[in-house]
């Protein structure tokens, strides 16, 4: 957990992000994996909070629906869509595609909020 905390703290210090988005935990069958993921996620959340950044959370289904258009999309579909949407020269690795998908979902969510505010302002 310390490596996750320190690594993410370094990334935040170096790149100075203004937004952070993470995937909400989804427990299906493997409770042990969910507990480990929860601990890692906790270390990441504390690192982000320590730097005063707000965190937006999205469910796996929200992310898949935003990226692929279908909440039940598989990892390969996510990889292909991230390659297409971001005009990548190659297929991103599964973990990289997942991270890109979370960021893309967050961007689309923010874009939607801005458009909604603009339309309310015009009325």
N, C-alpha and C positions, 0 to 999 in steps of 0.2 A: 504494500500500500504506500509505503514511503517513496518508492521509485515512481509510482504513478503521480503522487502529490508533487514531488520535486520536478519531475519531467514536465508536467503540465504547467507548473508555476514558471518554469524556465521559458516554455513556449509563450505564455501570456506576457512575460516580461520582455521577451525579444520582439514579438510581433504586435503587441498592444491591441488585441481585438476589442471591438466595441460591442460584440454580441457573442453569446455562447448558446449553443443548442445541443441537447442530448436526447438519446432515445430512452423512453420510459421502459422500465423492466417489464418483461412479459414472462410469466411463469406458465408453462404448459405441463411438462412432465417431470423434468429433472430439477428437483428442489435444491440439490447440492450446487448445481451450476448457477442457479438463481441467487443463492446466498453469496457465492464468490463474486458474481457480477455485481450484486448489491454493495459488497464491500469496496470493490474497485470504483464503482460509481460514486460511492460516498467520498472516497479520497479525492476524486475529480471535482465533486461538488464543493468540498471544503476549499480546494485550491482556487476554484473560480470565485467563491464567496470572499476568500481572503483578499483578492484583488478588486473587490467591490463591483464585480460584474453580475448582472442579472442572468438567469438561466431560463431558457425556453425549453419545454419538453414536448416530445411528440411520440405517439405510439407507433409501433412498427407498421400497423395498418395505415395510419395517416401518412407516414413517409412513403410507403409503397403506392398508395393511391395518388399522392402528389407526383411521384416520379414516373410511374408506369401507367396510372389510370385505373389500377386494379389493386385493391387492398390485400389480395392473396398472392401477389407476385412472388416469384422465387428469386434467389440470389443472382442467377444468370441473367434474368430479365433486368434486374437492377443494374448489373454491370453494363449490359448493352445500352440501356437507356442513359446511363451516366456518360458513356462514351459518346453517344449521339448528341445529347443535350449540351455537353461541354466541348464538343468537337475534339475529343482526345484522339491522339494518333493510334493508341492501342487500348485494349480492354483493361480497365483497372482491376487490380487484385480484389478479391471479395471484401476484405476488411476496408480497403481504401474506397471501394464503391459504396459501402455502407456509410462511411463517414461523409463522403461527398453527397450522398442522398439525404442525410440529416441536414447538412448545410443548405442544400438545394430546397428542401422542404421549408426550412426556416425563411430563406429568401422569398419564396413564393408566398408564405404566410404574411411576411412584412409587406410585400408588394400589394397583397389583397387588402391589408389594413389601410395602406396609403390610398389606394383607389377608393375604398369606402369613405374615408375621410374627405377626399376630394369631391366625391359625388354629394356628400352631405353639405359641404361648403357651397356647392353650386346651387343647391335648392333654394 
